[in-house]
């Protein structure tokens, strides 16, 4: 299945979950379409697990193959599989560009990476799925420092999560450490995703 590139608000309303993590895509508290208000059928256990998987997959903007491959990698790591999985998702370059504030959405951040505006430890990286390691420094390419979309996005940032530090003078963010579960979206139940793939 290809990565979803349609309107975010439709998926958010269908899943009853803000995939943009800002709540702006959930102005109407019911599903999209003519019959959006009439969907009252209780989902099965499998349906609940699938919905949880789709929430996270769409939120981080991965296709099904990428998502499953990353989950399999998380299962091989020491510790809790669900938490490891979220840590791997958060360590993706496109996600960290978004978390730092260079892009106002993950989709915008992915585009900045694809177009070659982003440096990791001073070297250009144009692969959104690149796994950033704690201690790595993410910055903007010198001739992109005045990019209007980047500047507008940085001005809109009100706070950053604890696992990221930002130097405004250098326009660079450092991935200080792996995130703790308490710092990530509390609406995600990663154990349902583990159940989905282990069924």
MDTraj code that builds the backbone (N, CA, C; nanometers):
import mdtraj as md
import numpy as np

residues = "UNK UNK UNK UNK UNK UNK UNK UNK UNK UNK UNK UNK UNK UNK UNK UNK UNK UNK UNK UNK UNK UNK UNK UNK UNK UNK UNK UNK UNK UNK UNK UNK UNK UNK UNK UNK UNK UNK UNK UNK UNK UNK UNK UNK UNK UNK UNK UNK UNK UNK UNK UNK UNK UNK UNK UNK UNK UNK UNK UNK UNK UNK UNK UNK UNK UNK UNK UNK UNK UNK UNK UNK UNK UNK UNK UNK UNK UNK UNK UNK UNK UNK UNK UNK UNK UNK UNK UNK UNK UNK UNK UNK UNK UNK UNK UNK UNK UNK UNK UNK UNK UNK UNK UNK UNK UNK UNK UNK UNK UNK UNK UNK UNK UNK UNK UNK UNK UNK UNK UNK UNK UNK UNK UNK UNK UNK UNK UNK UNK UNK UNK UNK UNK UNK UNK UNK UNK UNK UNK UNK UNK UNK UNK UNK UNK UNK UNK UNK UNK UNK UNK UNK UNK UNK UNK UNK UNK UNK UNK UNK UNK UNK UNK UNK UNK UNK UNK UNK UNK UNK UNK UNK UNK UNK UNK UNK UNK UNK UNK UNK UNK UNK UNK UNK UNK UNK UNK UNK UNK UNK UNK UNK UNK UNK UNK UNK UNK UNK UNK".split()
xyz = np.array([
    [0.0841, -0.1190, 0.0000],
    [0.0000, 0.0000, 0.0000],
    [0.0881, 0.1247, 0.0000],
    [0.0591, 0.2198, -0.0879],
    [0.1383, 0.3415, -0.0974],
    [0.1092, 0.4342, 0.0200],
    [0.2024, 0.5270, 0.0433],
    [0.1826, 0.6243, 0.1502],
    [0.0657, 0.7155, 0.1165],
    [-0.0164, 0.7477, 0.2148],
    [-0.1332, 0.8328, 0.1935],
    [-0.0887, 0.9770, 0.1702],
    [-0.1364, 1.0385, 0.0612],
    [-0.0987, 1.1762, 0.0293],
    [-0.2203, 1.2685, 0.0167],
    [-0.3373, 1.2170, 0.0546],
    [-0.4591, 1.2972, 0.0469],
    [-0.4724, 1.3924, 0.1647],
    [-0.5912, 1.4547, 0.1803],
    [-0.6127, 1.5502, 0.2894],
    [-0.6011, 1.4846, 0.4273],
    [-0.5233, 1.5470, 0.5161],
    [-0.5018, 1.4929, 0.6508],
    [-0.6301, 1.4902, 0.7327],
    [-0.7139, 1.5939, 0.7147],
    [-0.8332, 1.6043, 0.7988],
    [-0.9301, 1.4887, 0.7762],
    [-0.9346, 1.4333, 0.6538],
    [-1.0246, 1.3203, 0.6268],
    [-0.9844, 1.1978, 0.7072],
    [-0.8536, 1.1687, 0.7066],
    [-0.8042, 1.0533, 0.7819],
    [-0.8207, 1.0763, 0.9316],
    [-0.7953, 1.1981, 0.9758],
    [-0.8092, 1.2306, 1.1182],
    [-0.9524, 1.2102, 1.1646],
    [-1.0476, 1.2563, 1.0843],
    [-1.1887, 1.2419, 1.1206],
    [-1.2312, 1.0957, 1.1180],
    [-1.1813, 1.0207, 1.0206],
    [-1.2146, 0.8784, 1.0120],
    [-1.1631, 0.8024, 1.1342],
    [-1.0417, 0.8384, 1.1794],
    [-0.9779, 0.7696, 1.2917],
    [-1.0120, 0.8321, 1.4276],
    [-1.0821, 0.9471, 1.4259],
    [-1.1125, 1.0239, 1.5483],
    [-0.9844, 1.0528, 1.6268],
    [-0.8807, 1.0953, 1.5543],
    [-0.7480, 1.1165, 1.6123],
    [-0.6753, 1.2219, 1.5301],
    [-0.6158, 1.3188, 1.5957],
    [-0.5444, 1.4248, 1.5242],
    [-0.4096, 1.3751, 1.4744],
    [-0.4010, 1.3420, 1.3459],
    [-0.2753, 1.2924, 1.2889],
    [-0.1710, 1.4038, 1.2788],
    [-0.2145, 1.5294, 1.2856],
    [-0.1207, 1.6427, 1.2848],
    [-0.0772, 1.6804, 1.4263],
    [-0.1368, 1.6174, 1.5268],
    [-0.1067, 1.6387, 1.6687],
    [-0.1350, 1.7813, 1.7180],
    [-0.2190, 1.8550, 1.6454],
    [-0.2516, 1.9902, 1.6910],
    [-0.4018, 2.0111, 1.7108],
    [-0.4826, 1.9114, 1.6755],
    [-0.6274, 1.9195, 1.6948],
    [-0.7017, 1.9986, 1.5893],
    [-0.6295, 2.0689, 1.5017],
    [-0.6946, 2.1535, 1.4002],
    [-0.7658, 2.0718, 1.2927],
    [-0.7249, 1.9457, 1.2788],
    [-0.7855, 1.8591, 1.1772],
    [-0.9057, 1.7825, 1.2303],
    [-0.9530, 1.8165, 1.3515],
    [-1.0684, 1.7473, 1.4110],
    [-1.1797, 1.8457, 1.4476],
    [-1.2076, 1.9388, 1.3570],
    [-1.3104, 2.0395, 1.3853],
    [-1.4498, 1.9781, 1.3916],
    [-1.4709, 1.8713, 1.3146],
    [-1.5994, 1.8007, 1.3170],
    [-1.5788, 1.6644, 1.3826],
    [-1.6486, 1.6360, 1.4904],
    [-1.6242, 1.5126, 1.5664],
    [-1.6910, 1.3877, 1.5104],
    [-1.6978, 1.3763, 1.3797],
    [-1.7558, 1.2562, 1.3176],
    [-1.6845, 1.2297, 1.1863],
    [-1.7028, 1.1103, 1.1320],
    [-1.6327, 1.0679, 1.0112],
    [-1.6681, 1.1505, 0.8888],
    [-1.5809, 1.1497, 0.7863],
    [-1.6071, 1.2247, 0.6639],
    [-1.7145, 1.1578, 0.5779],
    [-1.7679, 1.2308, 0.4853],
    [-1.8651, 1.1749, 0.3904],
    [-2.0086, 1.1890, 0.4366],
    [-2.1010, 1.1512, 0.3469],
    [-2.2443, 1.1645, 0.3702],
    [-2.2894, 1.0860, 0.4927],
    [-2.2298, 0.9686, 0.5125],
    [-2.2735, 0.8807, 0.6213],
    [-2.1846, 0.8902, 0.7451],
    [-2.1028, 0.9957, 0.7519],
    [-2.0083, 1.0107, 0.8627],
    [-2.0723, 1.0096, 0.9998],
    [-2.1911, 1.0693, 1.0112],
    [-2.2573, 1.0775, 1.1416],
    [-2.3275, 0.9476, 1.1807],
    [-2.3482, 0.8579, 1.0833],
    [-2.4287, 0.7380, 1.1078],
    [-2.3467, 0.6151, 1.1463],
    [-2.2150, 0.6284, 1.1538],
    [-2.1308, 0.5109, 1.1819],
    [-2.1254, 0.4861, 1.3318],
    [-2.2128, 0.4007, 1.3783],
    [-2.2173, 0.3729, 1.5224],
    [-2.1837, 0.2272, 1.5540],
    [-2.1489, 0.1497, 1.4513],
    [-2.1210, 0.0078, 1.4724],
    [-1.9940, -0.0105, 1.5555],
    [-2.0004, -0.0968, 1.6555],
    [-1.8850, -0.1208, 1.7424],
    [-1.7815, -0.2052, 1.6684],
    [-1.6555, -0.1603, 1.6628],
    [-1.5542, -0.2384, 1.5897],
    [-1.5143, -0.3649, 1.6658],
    [-1.4663, -0.4643, 1.5918],
    [-1.4183, -0.5885, 1.6526],
    [-1.2818, -0.5621, 1.7167],
    [-1.2303, -0.6632, 1.7862],
    [-1.0977, -0.6509, 1.8485],
    [-0.9916, -0.6264, 1.7412],
    [-1.0035, -0.6999, 1.6311],
    [-0.9109, -0.6816, 1.5179],
    [-0.9245, -0.5403, 1.4629],
    [-1.0489, -0.4912, 1.4514],
    [-1.0743, -0.3571, 1.3990],
    [-1.0100, -0.2493, 1.4846],
    [-1.0132, -0.2679, 1.6169],
    [-0.9520, -0.1717, 1.7104],
    [-0.7998, -0.1707, 1.6924],
    [-0.7403, -0.2908, 1.6787],
    [-0.5956, -0.3008, 1.6590],
    [-0.5542, -0.2376, 1.5262],
    [-0.6308, -0.2656, 1.4215],
    [-0.6022, -0.2099, 1.2888],
    [-0.6113, -0.0569, 1.2920],
    [-0.7127, -0.0044, 1.3590],
    [-0.7322, 0.1403, 1.3694],
    [-0.6118, 0.2062, 1.4389],
    [-0.5613, 0.1404, 1.5428],
    [-0.4460, 0.1947, 1.6165],
    [-0.3227, 0.1976, 1.5276],
    [-0.3034, 0.0889, 1.4519],
    [-0.1890, 0.0818, 1.3599],
    [-0.1987, 0.1918, 1.2551],
    [-0.3198, 0.2116, 1.1998],
    [-0.3396, 0.3130, 1.0968],
    [-0.3166, 0.4539, 1.1510],
    [-0.3584, 0.4776, 1.2754],
    [-0.3375, 0.6082, 1.3394],
    [-0.1893, 0.6449, 1.3375],
    [-0.1064, 0.5515, 1.3845],
    [0.0371, 0.5779, 1.3963],
    [0.1028, 0.5837, 1.2582],
    [0.0636, 0.4930, 1.1697],
    [0.1230, 0.4893, 1.0353],
    [0.0968, 0.6190, 0.9594],
    [-0.0257, 0.6677, 0.9665],
    [-0.0608, 0.7909, 0.8950],
    [0.0013, 0.9133, 0.9633],
    [0.0056, 0.9104, 1.0965],
    [0.0648, 1.0224, 1.1699],
    [0.2108, 1.0440, 1.1302],
    [0.2879, 0.9342, 1.1204],
    [0.4295, 0.9456, 1.0849],
    [0.4531, 0.9439, 0.9340],
    [0.3489, 0.9181, 0.8556],
    [0.3590, 0.9264, 0.7097],
    [0.4359, 0.8144, 0.6431],
    [0.4217, 0.6923, 0.6938],
    [0.4918, 0.5783, 0.6352],
    [0.3958, 0.4941, 0.5520],
    [0.4513, 0.4212, 0.4548],
    [0.3678, 0.3234, 0.3854],
    [0.3728, 0.1927, 0.4648],
    [0.2891, 0.0976, 0.4276],
    [0.2736, -0.0258, 0.5059],
    [0.4043, -0.1054, 0.5154],
    [0.4782, -0.1131, 0.4053],
    [0.6021, -0.1914, 0.4025],
    [0.7066, -0.1314, 0.4973],
    [0.7240, 0.0006, 0.4930],
    [0.8194, 0.0696, 0.5804],
    [0.7815, 0.0497, 0.7275],
    [0.6501, 0.0631, 0.7532],
    [0.5985, 0.0546, 0.8897],
    [0.6263, -0.0828, 0.9497],
    [0.5951, -0.1879, 0.8735],
    [0.6143, -0.3250, 0.9221],
    [0.7626, -0.3572, 0.9411],
    [0.8455, -0.3096, 0.8494],
    [0.9899, -0.3344, 0.8570],
    [1.0491, -0.2707, 0.9828],
    [1.0031, -0.1491, 1.0142],
    [1.0510, -0.0793, 1.1330],
    [1.0030, -0.1502, 1.2597],
    [0.8799, -0.2031, 1.2554],
    [0.8271, -0.2764, 1.3712],
    [0.9087, -0.4034, 1.3952],
    [0.9425, -0.4747, 1.2894],
    [1.0222, -0.5970, 1.3020],
    [1.1595, -0.5669, 1.3618],
    [1.2141, -0.4506, 1.3257],
    [1.3426, -0.4085, 1.3821],
    [1.3282, -0.3792, 1.5320],
    [1.2167, -0.3162, 1.5702],
    [1.1905, -0.2829, 1.7108],
    [1.1766, -0.4088, 1.7958],
    [1.1179, -0.5150, 1.7372],
    [1.0992, -0.6405, 1.8105],
    [1.2316, -0.7085, 1.8441],
    [1.3339, -0.6845, 1.7622],
    [1.4639, -0.7476, 1.7833],
    [1.5494, -0.6726, 1.8863],
    [1.5047, -0.5519, 1.9228],
    [1.5788, -0.4710, 2.0202],
    [1.5462, -0.5146, 2.1630],
    [1.6356, -0.4829, 2.2562],
    [1.6096, -0.5107, 2.3976],
    [1.5044, -0.4137, 2.4504],
    [1.4197, -0.4617, 2.5418],
    [1.3190, -0.3748, 2.6008],
    [1.1794, -0.4037, 2.5476],
    [1.0886, -0.3101, 2.5718],
    [0.9480, -0.3253, 2.5320],
    [0.9335, -0.2919, 2.3834],
    [0.8792, -0.3854, 2.3060],
    [0.8704, -0.3701, 2.1602],
    [0.7936, -0.2443, 2.1188],
    [0.6795, -0.2196, 2.1832],
    [0.5971, -0.1035, 2.1474],
    [0.6689, 0.0278, 2.1689],
    [0.7370, 0.0411, 2.2824],
    [0.8117, 0.1638, 2.3120],
    [0.9321, 0.1785, 2.2204],
    [1.0001, 0.0683, 2.1926],
    [1.1135, 0.0709, 2.0987],
    [1.0672, 0.1188, 1.9616],
    [0.9503, 0.0727, 1.9219],
    [0.8944, 0.1094, 1.7910],
    [0.8710, 0.2601, 1.7827],
    [0.8109, 0.3171, 1.8877],
    [0.7865, 0.4616, 1.8892],
    [0.9178, 0.5394, 1.8887],
    [1.0184, 0.4876, 1.9568],
    [1.1495, 0.5534, 1.9595],
    [1.2142, 0.5530, 1.8212],
    [1.1993, 0.4420, 1.7487],
    [1.2528, 0.4347, 1.6118],
    [1.1800, 0.5318, 1.5197],
    [1.0483, 0.5426, 1.5360],
    [0.9701, 0.6370, 1.4550],
    [1.0120, 0.7808, 1.4838],
    [1.0350, 0.8107, 1.6124],
    [1.0757, 0.9458, 1.6512],
    [1.2174, 0.9778, 1.6043],
    [1.3003, 0.8751, 1.5818],
    [1.4396, 0.8955, 1.5411],
    [1.4556, 0.9159, 1.3907],
    [1.3470, 0.9057, 1.3162],
    [1.3530, 0.9311, 1.1714],
    [1.3874, 1.0781, 1.1470],
    [1.4650, 1.1052, 1.0430],
    [1.5076, 1.2422, 1.0146],
    [1.3902, 1.3354, 0.9880],
    [1.2917, 1.2898, 0.9079],
    [1.1785, 1.3784, 0.8765],
    [1.1016, 1.4164, 1.0027],
    [1.0887, 1.3215, 1.0961],
    [1.0180, 1.3499, 1.2212],
    [1.0940, 1.4510, 1.3058],
    [1.2274, 1.4364, 1.3137],
    [1.3071, 1.5278, 1.3961],
    [1.3131, 1.6678, 1.3347],
    [1.3123, 1.6773, 1.2029],
    [1.3052, 1.8084, 1.1363],
    [1.1745, 1.8773, 1.1757],
    [1.0670, 1.7989, 1.1838],
    [0.9368, 1.8508, 1.2289],
    [0.9408, 1.8878, 1.3773],
    [0.9984, 1.8013, 1.4607],
    [1.0042, 1.8265, 1.6051],
    [1.0873, 1.9512, 1.6376],
    [1.1947, 1.9732, 1.5621],
    [1.2782, 2.0926, 1.5841],
    [1.1999, 2.2183, 1.5461],
    [1.1175, 2.2069, 1.4406],
    [1.0360, 2.3209, 1.3989],
    [1.0710, 2.3752, 1.2618],
    [1.1568, 2.3050, 1.1866],
    [1.1910, 2.3505, 1.0523],
    [1.0730, 2.3361, 0.9562],
    [0.9846, 2.2396, 0.9852],
    [0.8621, 2.2199, 0.9070],
    [0.7431, 2.2210, 1.0001],
    [0.6304, 2.2786, 0.9573],
    [0.5143, 2.2861, 1.0480],
    [0.4330, 2.1571, 1.0518],
    [0.4579, 2.0646, 0.9592],
    [0.3977, 1.9314, 0.9621],
    [0.5060, 1.8307, 0.9218],
    [0.4795, 1.7029, 0.9474],
    [0.5775, 1.6005, 0.9061],
    [0.5880, 1.5946, 0.7543],
    [0.4789, 1.6205, 0.6867],
    [0.4802, 1.6182, 0.5404],
    [0.5694, 1.7299, 0.4860],
    [0.5609, 1.8491, 0.5471],
    [0.6453, 1.9627, 0.5068],
    [0.7918, 1.9329, 0.5388],
    [0.8148, 1.8695, 0.6544],
    [0.9516, 1.8335, 0.6948],
    [1.0120, 1.7329, 0.5973],
    [0.9310, 1.6354, 0.5548],
    [0.9783, 1.5350, 0.4592],
    [1.0186, 1.6009, 0.3272],
    [0.9421, 1.6998, 0.2861],
    [0.9723, 1.7703, 0.1617],
    [1.1041, 1.8469, 0.1729],
    [1.1290, 1.9087, 0.2881],
    [1.2561, 1.9801, 0.3090],
    [1.3740, 1.8839, 0.2981],
    [1.3586, 1.7643, 0.3561],
    [1.4653, 1.6630, 0.3497],
    [1.4848, 1.6170, 0.2051],
    [1.3750, 1.5853, 0.1382],
    [1.3822, 1.5377, -0.0012],
    [1.4487, 1.6394, -0.0941],
    [1.4258, 1.7677, -0.0681],
    [1.4779, 1.8739, -0.1554],
    [1.6203, 1.9165, -0.1186],
    [1.6794, 1.8468, -0.0212],
    [1.8200, 1.8698, 0.0103],
    [1.8505, 1.9923, 0.0951],
    [1.7537, 2.0397, 0.1744],
    [1.7764, 2.1579, 0.2588],
    [1.8387, 2.1237, 0.3946],
    [1.8432, 1.9942, 0.4289],
    [1.8803, 1.9518, 0.5649],
    [2.0191, 1.8876, 0.5701],
    [2.0941, 1.9241, 0.6741],
    [2.2258, 1.8654, 0.6995],
    [2.2219, 1.7881, 0.8314],
    [2.2903, 1.6758, 0.8368],
    [2.3087, 1.6006, 0.9614],
    [2.4586, 1.5940, 0.9862],
    [2.5020, 1.6541, 1.0978],
    [2.6450, 1.6662, 1.1309],
    [2.7239, 1.7291, 1.0158],
    [2.6617, 1.8296, 0.9512],
    [2.7287, 1.9050, 0.8442],
    [2.7235, 1.8422, 0.7067],
    [2.6634, 1.7236, 0.6943],
    [2.6557, 1.6566, 0.5640],
    [2.5106, 1.6498, 0.5170],
    [2.4893, 1.6749, 0.3892],
    [2.3535, 1.6727, 0.3348],
    [2.2967, 1.5316, 0.3374],
    [2.1751, 1.5198, 0.3904],
    [2.1036, 1.3921, 0.3913],
    [1.9658, 1.4182, 0.3319],
    [1.9322, 1.3482, 0.2232],
    [1.8023, 1.3705, 0.1587],
    [1.7119, 1.2464, 0.1648],
    [1.7337, 1.1645, 0.2702],
    [1.6527, 1.0440, 0.2906],
    [1.5677, 1.0647, 0.4161],
    [1.4357, 1.0828, 0.4009],
    [1.3497, 1.1089, 0.5172],
    [1.3537, 1.0011, 0.6245],
    [1.3771, 0.8743, 0.5848],
    [1.3756, 0.7632, 0.6810],
    [1.5100, 0.7442, 0.7516],
    [1.6073, 0.8296, 0.7220],
    [1.7405, 0.8190, 0.7835],
    [1.7266, 0.8173, 0.9358],
    [1.7892, 0.7176, 1.0010],
    [1.7802, 0.7048, 1.1462],
    [1.8872, 0.7914, 1.2131],
    [1.8410, 0.8949, 1.2810],
    [1.9309, 0.9872, 1.3502],
    [1.9700, 0.9265, 1.4852],
    [2.0956, 0.9420, 1.5231],
    [2.1439, 0.8877, 1.6501],
    [2.1525, 1.0001, 1.7538],
    [2.1327, 0.9670, 1.8823],
    [2.1486, 1.0690, 1.9862],
    [2.2857, 1.1357, 1.9766],
    [2.2866, 1.2682, 1.9828],
    [2.4109, 1.3451, 1.9677],
    [2.4262, 1.4068, 1.8302],
    [2.3515, 1.3566, 1.7320],
    [2.3582, 1.4123, 1.5963],
    [2.2975, 1.5530, 1.5923],
    [2.3578, 1.6386, 1.5099],
    [2.3120, 1.7772, 1.4957],
    [2.2435, 1.7936, 1.3594],
    [2.1218, 1.8438, 1.3614],
    [2.0434, 1.8652, 1.2389],
    [2.0368, 2.0152, 1.2134],
    [2.0792, 2.0565, 1.0954],
    [2.0821, 2.1994, 1.0634],
    [2.0316, 2.2237, 0.9205],
    [2.0255, 2.3517, 0.8855],
    [1.9793, 2.3930, 0.7525],
    [2.0995, 2.4244, 0.6646],
    [2.0940, 2.3850, 0.5379],
    [2.2001, 2.4153, 0.4432],
    [2.2174, 2.5673, 0.4326],
    [2.3386, 2.6136, 0.4170],
    [2.3683, 2.7573, 0.4222],
    [2.2830, 2.8402, 0.3257],
    [2.2675, 2.7929, 0.2017],
    [2.1906, 2.8728, 0.1060],
    [2.0387, 2.8555, 0.1215],
    [1.9953, 2.7814, 0.2258],
    [1.8522, 2.7658, 0.2538],
    [1.8112, 2.8351, 0.3841],
    [1.9064, 2.9053, 0.4466],
    [1.8791, 2.9688, 0.5762],
    [1.7672, 3.0734, 0.5695],
    [1.7495, 3.1336, 0.4528],
    [1.6456, 3.2366, 0.4365],
    [1.5181, 3.1812, 0.3732],
    [1.5069, 3.0497, 0.3680],
    [1.3885, 2.9858, 0.3086],
    [1.2638, 3.0337, 0.3837],
    [1.1666, 3.0958, 0.3137],
    [1.0505, 3.1543, 0.3827],
    [0.9661, 3.0544, 0.4620],
    [0.9496, 2.9320, 0.4103],
    [0.8688, 2.8316, 0.4803],
    [0.9358, 2.7880, 0.6103],
    [1.0692, 2.7766, 0.6077],
    [1.1438, 2.7372, 0.7282],
    [1.1344, 2.8473, 0.8337],
    [1.1547, 2.9720, 0.7904],
    [1.1497, 3.0849, 0.8838],
    [1.0107, 3.0986, 0.9471],
    [0.9068, 3.0841, 0.8651],
    [0.7684, 3.0948, 0.9155],
    [0.7384, 2.9842, 1.0149],
    [0.7867, 2.8638, 0.9863],
    [0.7629, 2.7503, 1.0752],
    [0.8346, 2.7684, 1.2091],
    [0.9594, 2.8168, 1.2054],
    [1.0358, 2.8393, 1.3279],
    [0.9712, 2.9468, 1.4154],
    [0.9172, 3.0503, 1.3509],
    [0.8508, 3.1583, 1.4256],
    [0.7248, 3.1087, 1.4972],
    [0.6632, 3.0043, 1.4425],
    [0.5383, 2.9523, 1.5002],
    [0.5618, 2.8540, 1.6159],
    [0.6874, 2.8122, 1.6373],
    [0.7180, 2.7145, 1.7433],
    [0.7043, 2.7798, 1.8810],
    [0.6275, 2.7156, 1.9674],
    [0.6097, 2.7674, 2.1046],
    [0.6932, 2.6884, 2.2065],
    [0.7051, 2.5585, 2.1876],
    [0.7900, 2.4777, 2.2767],
    [0.8361, 2.3514, 2.2038],
    [0.9462, 2.2965, 2.2542],
    [1.0017, 2.1730, 2.1968],
    [1.0082, 2.0657, 2.3042],
    [1.0094, 1.9418, 2.2601],
    [1.0168, 1.8292, 2.3535],
    [1.1569, 1.8195, 2.4145],
    [1.1653, 1.7551, 2.5312],
    [1.2891, 1.7508, 2.6088],
    [1.4054, 1.6788, 2.5441],
    [1.3804, 1.5922, 2.4456],
    [1.4909, 1.5176, 2.3852],
    [1.5563, 1.5929, 2.2697],
    [1.5155, 1.7211, 2.2510],
    [1.5721, 1.8047, 2.1447],
    [1.6202, 1.9361, 2.2052],
    [1.7399, 1.9786, 2.1668],
    [1.7855, 2.1129, 2.2049],
    [1.8038, 2.1931, 2.0766],
    [1.7797, 2.3242, 2.0844],
    [1.7851, 2.4068, 1.9636],
    [1.8710, 2.5302, 1.9868],
    [1.9607, 2.5560, 1.8919],
    [2.0462, 2.6744, 1.8949],
    [1.9956, 2.7706, 1.7875],
    [1.9291, 2.8783, 1.8306],
    [1.8671, 2.9727, 1.7368],
    [1.9713, 3.0460, 1.6517],
    [2.0897, 3.0744, 1.7086],
    [2.1942, 3.1466, 1.6336],
    [2.2453, 3.0646, 1.5156],
    [2.2663, 2.9351, 1.5415],
    [2.3178, 2.8466, 1.4358],
    [2.2061, 2.7848, 1.3521],
    [2.0804, 2.8043, 1.3955],
    [1.9645, 2.7389, 1.3328],
    [1.9887, 2.5887, 1.3222],
    [2.0235, 2.5300, 1.4371],
    [2.0550, 2.3867, 1.4412],
    [1.9932, 2.3231, 1.5648],
    [1.9444, 2.2014, 1.5485],
    [1.8869, 2.1269, 1.6593],
    [1.9688, 2.0018, 1.6857],
    [1.9801, 1.9638, 1.8115],
    [2.0548, 1.8429, 1.8491],
    [1.9587, 1.7400, 1.9060],
    [1.9706, 1.6175, 1.8563],
    [1.8933, 1.5051, 1.9096],
    [1.9676, 1.4579, 2.0338],
    [1.9287, 1.5085, 2.1487],
    [2.0033, 1.4899, 2.2728],
    [2.0025, 1.3448, 2.3199],
    [1.8839, 1.2814, 2.3170],
    [1.8692, 1.1448, 2.3693],
    [1.7440, 1.0823, 2.3085],
    [1.7273, 0.9525, 2.3313],
    [1.6047, 0.8855, 2.2886],
    [1.4884, 0.9382, 2.3725],
    [1.3709, 0.9534, 2.3139],
    [1.2575, 1.0061, 2.3909],
    [1.2062, 0.9077, 2.4947],
    [1.1483, 0.9601, 2.6009],
    [1.0808, 0.8769, 2.6995],
    [0.9355, 0.8629, 2.6575],
    [0.8715, 0.7532, 2.6963],
    [0.7325, 0.7285, 2.6549],
    [0.6397, 0.8413, 2.6990],
    [0.6652, 0.8986, 2.8167],
    [0.5794, 1.0046, 2.8703],
    [0.5834, 1.1326, 2.7876],
    [0.6876, 1.1471, 2.7041],
    [0.7007, 1.2680, 2.6203],
    [0.6246, 1.2557, 2.4880],
    [0.5814, 1.1359, 2.4558],
    [0.5155, 1.1115, 2.3272],
    [0.3639, 1.1113, 2.3431],
    [0.2951, 1.1060, 2.2316],
    [0.1488, 1.1175, 2.2287],
    [0.0809, 1.0145, 2.3193],
    [0.0082, 1.0644, 2.4189],
    [-0.0570, 0.9767, 2.5166],
    [-0.1775, 0.9033, 2.4586],
    [-0.2287, 0.9519, 2.3432],
    [-0.3460, 0.8884, 2.2809],
    [-0.3111, 0.7616, 2.2050],
    [-0.1823, 0.7355, 2.1876],
    [-0.1383, 0.6156, 2.1157],
    [-0.1264, 0.4990, 2.2128],
    [-0.1870, 0.3861, 2.1761],
    [-0.1748, 0.2633, 2.2557],
    [-0.0907, 0.1651, 2.1742],
    [0.0410, 0.1730, 2.1925],
    [0.1325, 0.0929, 2.1101],
    [0.1177, -0.0571, 2.1328],
    [0.0632, -0.0979, 2.2481],
    [0.0454, -0.2410, 2.2755],
    [-0.0548, -0.3033, 2.1767],
    [-0.1508, -0.2233, 2.1277],
    [-0.2469, -0.2732, 2.0277],
    [-0.1776, -0.3005, 1.8940],
    [-0.0754, -0.2213, 1.8631],
    [0.0004, -0.2430, 1.7385],
    [0.0821, -0.3714, 1.7506],
    [0.1383, -0.3948, 1.8694],
    [0.2147, -0.5181, 1.8941],
    [0.1200, -0.6390, 1.8794],
    [-0.0004, -0.6281, 1.9362],
    [-0.1003, -0.7350, 1.9248],
    [-0.1402, -0.7581, 1.7791],
    [-0.1534, -0.6484, 1.7031],
    [-0.1929, -0.6585, 1.5622],
    [-0.0909, -0.7411, 1.4836],
    [0.0374, -0.7111, 1.5013],
    [0.1414, -0.7811, 1.4252],
    [0.1723, -0.9204, 1.4809],
    [0.1339, -0.9457, 1.6059],
    [0.1607, -1.0775, 1.6653],
    [0.0408, -1.1697, 1.6635],
    [-0.0663, -1.1290, 1.5989],
    [-0.1892, -1.2098, 1.6011],
    [-0.1724, -1.3398, 1.5207],
])
top = md.Topology()
chain = top.add_chain()
for i, resn in enumerate(residues, 1):
    res = top.add_residue(resn, chain, resSeq=i)
    for name in ("N", "CA", "C"):
        top.add_atom(name, md.element.get_by_symbol(name[0]), res)
traj = md.Trajectory(xyz[None], top)
